[in-house]
Amino acid sequence: MASCSGALASTLHQTTGATVLVVEDDDGNRLLVRRVLEEDGHSVIEASDGPSALRAMSIDAVDVVVLDLGLPGLDGLQVLSEIRRASTVPVLLLTARTAETERVLGLDTGADDYMVKPYSVMELTARIRALLRRAQDLPPVEHLEIGGVRLDLASQRAFVDGVDVELAPKEYALLEFLAVQSPRVFSREALLHHVWGSTSEWQDGATVTEHIRRIRSKLTTSGCTTDLIRTVRGFGYLVTDA
């Protein structure tokens, strides 16, 4: 059975003339980015906060998102997490936060690239073109096969030897996330953030442990002989067929 890993792909029609969603609460910065992108041949949709950005994503066909992390209310990481629940659109983060942990968290949440303010507008447009080219080069992904388990990404169902594994929605979401990110290791706290959109302050990390236990049990019952979800003691969990 072939294994499949890495980020899911989206298909774009072209590298120029793309539709770019710019999410930035500072009016001056947002206008500057809009002008630069329009001069580069792109169409621009603007949003000044998280909720309006998510509304735009649900209405318009967006090819790439330029997302500021420092948004009021629903911050950029929360917006990114919500985007990744439904879309693989390329996301470029703009941040004034220079701490490495902030940048790593943004990438772990699903960002494709980031730039630290202040930044060069020429570099911004170049990076957006690079993201669009990268997205074009990848074929759309409809399913994953790893460790004898087939994940149908459209129907959000898992199969072992053609037999449907009856996973609850959150169990499937957890398994798919780990499979797509294979062979990366994620802590319980990181999984709460990525899959539940929560934190250990609001939700017990034991929730992740219990869901992992249920997934393992259901896969075994369905005939999966691979120890697909591995526990890395002191670190967390990963999916691998190695």
RODRENDO-609487 format. One line per field, with one value per atom (N, C-alpha, C): atom name; x, y, z; residue number from 1; residue in three letters. Coordinates in steps of 0.2 Angstrom, whole numbers, m for minus. Each point is the difference from the previous one (the first is absolute). Layout:
BEGIN
atomo (CA ...)
c1 (X ...)
c2 (Y ...)
c3 (Z ...)
num (NUM ...)
residuo (Ala ...)
// end
This chain:
BEGIN
atomo (N CA C N CA C N CA C N CA C N CA C N CA C N CA C N CA C N CA C N CA C N CA C N CA C N CA C N CA C N CA C N CA C N CA C N CA C N CA C N CA C N CA C N CA C N CA C N CA C N CA C N CA C N CA C N CA C N CA C N CA C N CA C N CA C N CA C N CA C N CA C N CA C N CA C N CA C N CA C N CA C N CA C N CA C N CA C N CA C N CA C N CA C N CA C N CA C N CA C N CA C N CA C N CA C N CA C N CA C N CA C N CA C N CA C N CA C N CA C N CA C N CA C N CA C N CA C N CA C N CA C N CA C N CA C N CA C N CA C N CA C N CA C N CA C N CA C N CA C N CA C N CA C N CA C N CA C N CA C N CA C N CA C N CA C N CA C N CA C N CA C N CA C N CA C N CA C N CA C N CA C N CA C N CA C N CA C N CA C N CA C N CA C N CA C N CA C N CA C N CA C N CA C N CA C N CA C N CA C N CA C N CA C N CA C N CA C N CA C N CA C N CA C N CA C N CA C N CA C N CA C N CA C N CA C N CA C N CA C N CA C N CA C N CA C N CA C N CA C N CA C N CA C N CA C N CA C N CA C N CA C N CA C N CA C N CA C N CA C N CA C N CA C N CA C N CA C N CA C N CA C N CA C N CA C N CA C N CA C N CA C N CA C N CA C N CA C N CA C N CA C N CA C N CA C N CA C N CA C N CA C N CA C N CA C N CA C N CA C N CA C N CA C N CA C N CA C N CA C N CA C N CA C N CA C N CA C N CA C N CA C N CA C N CA C N CA C N CA C N CA C N CA C N CA C N CA C N CA C N CA C N CA C N CA C N CA C N CA C N CA C N CA C N CA C N CA C N CA C N CA C N CA C N CA C N CA C N CA C N CA C N CA C N CA C N CA C N CA C N CA C N CA C N CA C N CA C N CA C N CA C N CA C N CA C N CA C N CA C N CA C N CA C N CA C N CA C N CA C N CA C N CA C N CA C N CA C N CA C N CA C N CA C N CA C N CA C N CA C N CA C N CA C N CA C N CA C N CA C N CA C N CA C N CA C N CA C N CA C N CA C N CA C N CA C N CA C N CA C N CA C N CA C N CA C)
c1 (4 m4 4 m1 4 m1 5 m1 0 m4 0 0 4 1 1 0 1 m6 0 m6 m4 m7 m5 1 m2 2 m7 1 m6 2 m5 2 m2 4 m1 1 m4 0 6 3 6 4 6 4 m1 m2 m2 m7 m3 m7 m4 4 m4 m4 m4 m4 3 2 3 m4 m1 m3 5 m1 5 m4 3 m3 4 m1 4 m4 1 m5 3 6 3 m2 m4 m3 6 5 5 4 2 3 m4 m6 m4 m1 m1 0 7 5 7 0 m1 0 m5 m6 m4 2 3 3 6 4 6 m3 m4 m3 m4 m4 m3 5 5 5 3 0 3 m5 m6 m5 m5 0 m5 m6 m5 m6 0 m2 0 m6 m1 m6 3 m3 2 m4 3 m3 4 m3 3 0 m3 0 m2 1 m1 m7 m5 m7 m1 2 m1 4 6 4 m3 m2 m4 m6 m4 m5 2 5 3 2 3 2 m6 m5 m6 m4 1 m4 4 7 4 5 1 6 6 4 6 6 5 6 6 0 5 m2 2 m2 7 m1 6 m4 3 m3 4 m2 4 m2 5 m1 m3 1 m2 m7 m5 m7 m3 m5 m4 m5 m2 m5 2 m2 2 7 5 7 2 6 2 0 3 1 m7 m5 m7 m3 1 m2 3 7 3 m2 m1 m3 m7 m4 m7 1 4 1 3 4 3 m5 m6 m5 m3 0 m4 3 7 3 8 3 7 3 m4 3 6 5 6 m1 4 m1 7 1 6 m2 4 m1 4 m3 4 0 6 0 5 m1 5 3 m2 3 6 6 6 2 m4 2 m1 6 0 m6 m2 m6 m6 m1 m6 0 5 1 m1 3 m1 m7 m4 m7 m4 2 m4 1 6 2 m4 1 m3 m8 m3 m7 m2 4 m1 2 3 3 5 0 5 6 0 5 m1 5 m1 5 m2 4 0 5 0 0 m4 0 6 2 m2 3 m3 2 1 3 0 m6 m3 m6 2 6 2 1 3 0 m7 m4 m7 m3 0 m3 4 6 4 m2 m1 m2 m7 m4 m7 1 3 1 3 5 3 m5 m5 m5 m5 m1 m5 3 6 4 0 2 0 m6 m6 m6 m2 2 m2 4 6 4 m3 m4 m2 m7 m1 m7 m5 m6 m5 0 0 0 m7 m2 m7 0 6 0 7 1 6 0 6 1 6 m1 6 m1 4 0 m6 m2 m6 m7 0 m6 0 m6 m2 m5 2 m4 m3 m6 m4 m1 4 0 m7 m3 m6 m6 m1 m5 2 6 3 m2 2 m1 7 1 6 m2 4 m1 6 m1 5 m2 3 m1 m7 m2 m7 m5 1 m5 0 m6 m1 2 4 2 m5 m4 m5 3 3 3 m5 0 m4 4 m4 3 7 0 6 6 m2 5 3 m4 2 5 m2 3 7 1 6 5 m3 4 2 m4 2 5 m1 6 6 1 6 3 m5 2 3 m3 2 7 1 6 6 m2 5 7 5 1 1 m3 2 m4 3 m2 m4 m6 m4 m1 1 m2 m8 m2 m7 m3 4 m2 0 4 0 m6 m1 m6 m7 0 m6 m1 6 0 m2 3 m1 m7 m2 m6 m6 0 m5 m1 5 0 0 3 0 7 0 6 0 5 0 m3 0 m3 m8 m3 m7 m2 4 m2 6 m2 5 3 7 4 m2 m3 m2 m5 m3 m5 4 6 3 2 3 2 m6 m6 m6 m2 1 m2 5 6 5 m1 m2 m2 m5 m5 m6 2 4 2 3 5 4 m4 m5 m4 m5 m2 m5 4 7 4 2 1 2 m6 m6 m6 m2 2 m1 5 5 5 7 1 6 5 6 5 6 0 5 m1 5 0 0 m5 0 1 m3 1 5 6 5 1 1 1 8 2 7 0 3 m1 4 m4 3 m1 m3 m1 m7 m3 m7 m1 m3 m3 2 1 1 m3 m2 m2 5 2 5 m1 2 0 6 5 7 1)
c2 (m6 6 6 5 6 5 3 5 7 5 6 5 5 5 7 5 7 4 6 5 m2 1 m1 6 m2 5 3 6 3 2 0 1 7 4 7 1 5 0 3 5 3 4 2 3 7 3 7 1 6 1 m3 m2 m4 4 m3 4 m1 6 0 3 m4 3 3 6 4 1 m3 1 4 6 5 5 1 5 7 1 7 2 5 3 2 3 2 m5 m5 m6 m4 m1 m4 4 6 4 m1 1 m1 m7 m5 m7 m1 3 0 3 6 4 m4 m3 m4 m6 m4 m6 2 5 2 2 3 2 m6 m5 m7 m4 3 m4 m4 0 m4 4 m4 3 m1 5 0 1 m4 0 2 5 2 m2 m1 m2 4 3 3 m4 m5 m4 m8 m4 m7 m2 2 m3 2 7 2 m4 m2 m4 m7 m3 m7 1 5 1 1 3 1 m7 m4 m7 m4 1 m4 2 6 3 0 2 1 m5 m1 m5 3 m1 3 m4 3 m4 0 5 1 5 m1 4 3 7 4 1 m2 0 3 5 3 m3 m2 m4 5 6 4 3 m4 3 0 5 1 m6 m1 m6 m6 m3 m6 1 m3 2 m4 1 m3 m7 m3 m7 m4 4 m3 0 5 1 m6 0 m5 m7 m2 m6 m2 5 m1 m1 4 m1 m7 m2 m7 m6 2 m5 m2 5 m1 2 2 2 m1 m1 m1 6 5 6 3 2 2 6 0 6 3 6 4 4 m1 4 6 5 7 1 1 0 5 4 4 m4 m6 m4 m3 1 m2 m7 m2 m6 m6 m4 m6 m4 m1 m4 2 6 3 m2 0 m1 m8 m4 m7 m2 3 m2 2 5 2 m5 m2 m5 m7 m2 m6 0 6 1 m1 1 m1 5 5 5 m2 2 m2 4 6 5 6 3 6 6 6 6 4 2 4 8 3 8 3 5 3 m4 m1 m4 4 m3 3 m2 5 m2 m4 1 m4 m7 m1 m7 m3 4 m3 m2 4 m3 m6 0 m6 m6 1 m6 m3 5 m2 m4 3 m4 m7 0 m7 m5 3 m5 m2 5 m2 m5 0 m5 m6 0 m6 m4 4 m3 m3 3 m2 m7 m1 m6 m6 1 m6 m2 m7 m2 0 1 m1 m7 0 m6 m2 m6 m2 m5 m4 m5 m1 m3 m2 m7 m4 m7 0 m3 0 m6 m4 m6 m4 m1 m5 4 6 4 5 0 5 6 6 5 4 0 4 7 5 7 3 m2 3 m2 m6 m3 0 1 0 m7 m5 m7 m4 m5 m4 m7 m4 m6 m5 m6 m5 m6 m1 m6 1 7 1 1 m2 0 7 3 6 0 4 0 5 m1 4 5 5 5 6 2 6 6 6 5 3 1 2 m5 m6 m6 0 1 0 6 6 6 0 m4 m1 m4 m6 m4 3 3 4 5 4 5 m3 m6 m3 m3 m3 m3 5 5 5 3 1 3 m6 m6 m5 1 m1 m4 5 6 5 m2 2 m2 6 m1 6 m2 5 m1 0 m2 0 8 4 7 3 m2 2 m3 m6 m3 3 2 3 7 3 6 m1 m5 m1 m3 m5 m4 3 2 2 8 3 7 3 m4 1 0 1 0 m4 m2 m4 4 7 4 m1 m2 0 m8 m4 m7 m5 m5 m5 m3 m1 m3 m8 m2 m7 m2 6 m1 m3 2 m2 m7 m2 m7 m5 2 m4 m1 5 0 m5 1 m4 m8 m1 m7 m3 4 m2 m1 4 m1 m6 m1 m7 m6 1 m6 m2 6 m1 m3 3 m2 m8 m2 m7 m4 2 m4 m1 5 0 m4 m2 m5 4 6 3 m3 m3 m3 4 6 5 4 1 5 7 2 6 7 0 6 m2 3 m1 5 m2 4 1 7 2 2 m4 2 6 5 6 5 m2 5 0 m5 0 m6 1 m5 2 m6 1 m6 1 m5 m2 m7 m2 m7 m2 m7 m3 3 m2 m6)
c3 (0 0 0 m4 m1 6 2 5 m3 3 m3 6 m1 6 m3 4 m2 0 m2 0 m6 1 m5 m5 m6 m6 m2 m2 m4 m7 m4 m8 m1 m3 m2 m8 m2 m8 m3 4 m3 6 m2 6 0 m5 0 m1 2 0 5 6 5 4 4 5 7 3 6 5 6 6 4 2 4 7 5 7 4 1 4 3 7 3 0 m2 m1 m7 m1 m6 m5 3 m4 m3 4 m3 m5 2 m5 m6 0 m7 m4 4 m4 m3 4 m3 m6 1 m6 m6 1 m6 m4 5 m3 m4 3 m3 m6 0 m6 m6 2 m5 m3 4 m2 m4 m1 m4 3 7 4 2 1 3 7 4 7 4 5 4 7 3 7 5 6 6 6 5 5 7 0 6 m2 5 m1 m3 4 m3 m7 m2 m7 m5 2 m4 m1 5 m1 m4 1 m5 m7 m1 m7 m3 4 m2 m2 4 m2 m6 m2 m6 m6 0 m6 m1 m6 m2 1 5 2 m2 m3 m3 5 4 5 6 6 6 2 1 4 7 5 6 6 3 5 7 4 6 5 0 6 m1 m1 m1 6 1 6 1 6 0 m1 m6 m3 m3 3 m2 m6 m3 m7 1 5 1 0 3 1 m7 m4 m7 m4 0 m3 1 7 1 m3 0 m3 m7 m4 m7 m1 4 m2 1 4 1 m7 m4 m6 m7 1 m7 1 m6 0 m4 m1 m3 3 m4 3 4 6 5 1 0 1 6 6 6 0 2 2 7 3 7 3 5 3 6 1 5 m2 3 m2 4 5 4 m5 0 m4 2 6 2 m4 0 m4 m7 m3 m7 m1 4 0 1 5 1 m6 m4 m6 m5 m1 m5 2 6 2 0 0 0 m8 m4 m7 m5 2 m4 m5 m6 m5 0 2 0 5 2 4 m1 1 0 6 3 6 m2 3 m1 3 m3 m7 m5 m6 m5 m7 m5 m6 m4 m3 m4 m7 m2 m6 2 6 3 1 2 2 m7 m5 m6 m3 1 m3 4 6 4 m1 m2 m2 m7 m4 m7 1 5 1 3 5 3 m6 m4 m5 m5 m2 m4 3 7 4 0 1 0 m7 m5 m7 m1 2 m1 3 5 4 m3 m1 m2 6 m2 6 3 7 3 3 m2 1 6 1 5 2 6 3 1 m1 2 4 6 4 5 1 5 m1 m6 m2 1 2 1 m6 m3 m5 3 m1 2 m6 0 m5 2 m3 3 m2 m5 m2 5 1 4 8 1 7 3 m4 3 m1 4 0 m1 m4 m2 1 2 0 m4 m5 m5 m3 m1 m3 5 6 6 3 1 3 7 3 7 3 5 2 5 m2 4 1 6 2 m4 m1 m4 3 6 3 0 1 m1 m7 m5 m7 m1 3 m1 3 6 3 m4 m3 m4 m6 m3 m7 2 5 1 1 4 1 m6 m4 m6 m5 m1 m5 2 7 2 2 m2 1 m3 3 7 6 m1 6 6 6 6 3 3 3 7 5 7 1 5 2 m1 3 0 m8 m4 m7 m3 1 m3 2 7 2 m4 m2 m3 m8 m3 m7 m2 4 m1 3 7 3 0 m2 1 7 4 8 2 7 4 6 3 6 6 m1 5 0 m6 0 m1 m2 m1 2 4 2 m5 0 m5 0 5 0 m5 m3 m5 m6 m2 m5 1 6 1 m1 2 0 m8 m4 m7 m3 2 m3 1 7 2 m4 m1 m4 m8 m3 m7 0 4 0 0 5 1 m6 m3 m6 m6 m1 m5 1 6 1 m1 2 m1 m7 m4 m7 m4 3 m3 m2 3 m2 5 m3 4 1 m2 1 6 4 5 m3 m2 m4 4 5 5 5 0 5 5 6 6 1 m1 2 7 4 7 2 3 2 m5 m6 m6 m2 m2 m2 m5 m5 m5 m7 m4 m7 m4 m6 m5 m4 m1 m4 m2 m6 m2 0 2 1 5)
num (1 1 1 2 2 2 3 3 3 4 4 4 5 5 5 6 6 6 7 7 7 8 8 8 9 9 9 10 10 10 11 11 11 12 12 12 13 13 13 14 14 14 15 15 15 16 16 16 17 17 17 18 18 18 19 19 19 20 20 20 21 21 21 22 22 22 23 23 23 24 24 24 25 25 25 26 26 26 27 27 27 28 28 28 29 29 29 30 30 30 31 31 31 32 32 32 33 33 33 34 34 34 35 35 35 36 36 36 37 37 37 38 38 38 39 39 39 40 40 40 41 41 41 42 42 42 43 43 43 44 44 44 45 45 45 46 46 46 47 47 47 48 48 48 49 49 49 50 50 50 51 51 51 52 52 52 53 53 53 54 54 54 55 55 55 56 56 56 57 57 57 58 58 58 59 59 59 60 60 60 61 61 61 62 62 62 63 63 63 64 64 64 65 65 65 66 66 66 67 67 67 68 68 68 69 69 69 70 70 70 71 71 71 72 72 72 73 73 73 74 74 74 75 75 75 76 76 76 77 77 77 78 78 78 79 79 79 80 80 80 81 81 81 82 82 82 83 83 83 84 84 84 85 85 85 86 86 86 87 87 87 88 88 88 89 89 89 90 90 90 91 91 91 92 92 92 93 93 93 94 94 94 95 95 95 96 96 96 97 97 97 98 98 98 99 99 99 100 100 100 101 101 101 102 102 102 103 103 103 104 104 104 105 105 105 106 106 106 107 107 107 108 108 108 109 109 109 110 110 110 111 111 111 112 112 112 113 113 113 114 114 114 115 115 115 116 116 116 117 117 117 118 118 118 119 119 119 120 120 120 121 121 121 122 122 122 123 123 123 124 124 124 125 125 125 126 126 126 127 127 127 128 128 128 129 129 129 130 130 130 131 131 131 132 132 132 133 133 133 134 134 134 135 135 135 136 136 136 137 137 137 138 138 138 139 139 139 140 140 140 141 141 141 142 142 142 143 143 143 144 144 144 145 145 145 146 146 146 147 147 147 148 148 148 149 149 149 150 150 150 151 151 151 152 152 152 153 153 153 154 154 154 155 155 155 156 156 156 157 157 157 158 158 158 159 159 159 160 160 160 161 161 161 162 162 162 163 163 163 164 164 164 165 165 165 166 166 166 167 167 167 168 168 168 169 169 169 170 170 170 171 171 171 172 172 172 173 173 173 174 174 174 175 175 175 176 176 176 177 177 177 178 178 178 179 179 179 180 180 180 181 181 181 182 182 182 183 183 183 184 184 184 185 185 185 186 186 186 187 187 187 188 188 188 189 189 189 190 190 190 191 191 191 192 192 192 193 193 193 194 194 194 195 195 195 196 196 196 197 197 197 198 198 198 199 199 199 200 200 200 201 201 201 202 202 202 203 203 203 204 204 204 205 205 205 206 206 206 207 207 207 208 208 208 209 209 209 210 210 210 211 211 211 212 212 212 213 213 213 214 214 214 215 215 215 216 216 216 217 217 217 218 218 218 219 219 219 220 220 220 221 221 221 222 222 222 223 223 223 224 224 224 225 225 225 226 226 226 227 227 227 228 228 228 229 229 229 230 230 230 231 231 231 232 232 232 233 233 233 234 234 234 235 235 235 236 236 236 237 237 237 238 238 238 239 239 239 240 240 240 241 241 241 242 242 242)
residuo (Met Met Met Ala Ala Ala Ser Ser Ser Cys Cys Cys Ser Ser Ser Gly Gly Gly Ala Ala Ala Leu Leu Leu Ala Ala Ala Ser Ser Ser Thr Thr Thr Leu Leu Leu His His His Gln Gln Gln Thr Thr Thr Thr Thr Thr Gly Gly Gly Ala Ala Ala Thr Thr Thr Val Val Val Leu Leu Leu Val Val Val Val Val Val Glu Glu Glu Asp Asp Asp Asp Asp Asp Asp Asp Asp Gly Gly Gly Asn Asn Asn Arg Arg Arg Leu Leu Leu Leu Leu Leu Val Val Val Arg Arg Arg Arg Arg Arg Val Val Val Leu Leu Leu Glu Glu Glu Glu Glu Glu Asp Asp Asp Gly Gly Gly His His His Ser Ser Ser Val Val Val Ile Ile Ile Glu Glu Glu Ala Ala Ala Ser Ser Ser Asp Asp Asp Gly Gly Gly Pro Pro Pro Ser Ser Ser Ala Ala Ala Leu Leu Leu Arg Arg Arg Ala Ala Ala Met Met Met Ser Ser Ser Ile Ile Ile Asp Asp Asp Ala Ala Ala Val Val Val Asp Asp Asp Val Val Val Val Val Val Val Val Val Leu Leu Leu Asp Asp Asp Leu Leu Leu Gly Gly Gly Leu Leu Leu Pro Pro Pro Gly Gly Gly Leu Leu Leu Asp Asp Asp Gly Gly Gly Leu Leu Leu Gln Gln Gln Val Val Val Leu Leu Leu Ser Ser Ser Glu Glu Glu Ile Ile Ile Arg Arg Arg Arg Arg Arg Ala Ala Ala Ser Ser Ser Thr Thr Thr Val Val Val Pro Pro Pro Val Val Val Leu Leu Leu Leu Leu Leu Leu Leu Leu Thr Thr Thr Ala Ala Ala Arg Arg Arg Thr Thr Thr Ala Ala Ala Glu Glu Glu Thr Thr Thr Glu Glu Glu Arg Arg Arg Val Val Val Leu Leu Leu Gly Gly Gly Leu Leu Leu Asp Asp Asp Thr Thr Thr Gly Gly Gly Ala Ala Ala Asp Asp Asp Asp Asp Asp Tyr Tyr Tyr Met Met Met Val Val Val Lys Lys Lys Pro Pro Pro Tyr Tyr Tyr Ser Ser Ser Val Val Val Met Met Met Glu Glu Glu Leu Leu Leu Thr Thr Thr Ala Ala Ala Arg Arg Arg Ile Ile Ile Arg Arg Arg Ala Ala Ala Leu Leu Leu Leu Leu Leu Arg Arg Arg Arg Arg Arg Ala Ala Ala Gln Gln Gln Asp Asp Asp Leu Leu Leu Pro Pro Pro Pro Pro Pro Val Val Val Glu Glu Glu His His His Leu Leu Leu Glu Glu Glu Ile Ile Ile Gly Gly Gly Gly Gly Gly Val Val Val Arg Arg Arg Leu Leu Leu Asp Asp Asp Leu Leu Leu Ala Ala Ala Ser Ser Ser Gln Gln Gln Arg Arg Arg Ala Ala Ala Phe Phe Phe Val Val Val Asp Asp Asp Gly Gly Gly Val Val Val Asp Asp Asp Val Val Val Glu Glu Glu Leu Leu Leu Ala Ala Ala Pro Pro Pro Lys Lys Lys Glu Glu Glu Tyr Tyr Tyr Ala Ala Ala Leu Leu Leu Leu Leu Leu Glu Glu Glu Phe Phe Phe Leu Leu Leu Ala Ala Ala Val Val Val Gln Gln Gln Ser Ser Ser Pro Pro Pro Arg Arg Arg Val Val Val Phe Phe Phe Ser Ser Ser Arg Arg Arg Glu Glu Glu Ala Ala Ala Leu Leu Leu Leu Leu Leu His His His His His His Val Val Val Trp Trp Trp Gly Gly Gly Ser Ser Ser Thr Thr Thr Ser Ser Ser Glu Glu Glu Trp Trp Trp Gln Gln Gln Asp Asp Asp Gly Gly Gly Ala Ala Ala Thr Thr Thr Val Val Val Thr Thr Thr Glu Glu Glu His His His Ile Ile Ile Arg Arg Arg Arg Arg Arg Ile Ile Ile Arg Arg Arg Ser Ser Ser Lys Lys Lys Leu Leu Leu Thr Thr Thr Thr Thr Thr Ser Ser Ser Gly Gly Gly Cys Cys Cys Thr Thr Thr Thr Thr Thr Asp Asp Asp Leu Leu Leu Ile Ile Ile Arg Arg Arg Thr Thr Thr Val Val Val Arg Arg Arg Gly Gly Gly Phe Phe Phe Gly Gly Gly Tyr Tyr Tyr Leu Leu Leu Val Val Val Thr Thr Thr Asp Asp Asp Ala Ala Ala)
// end
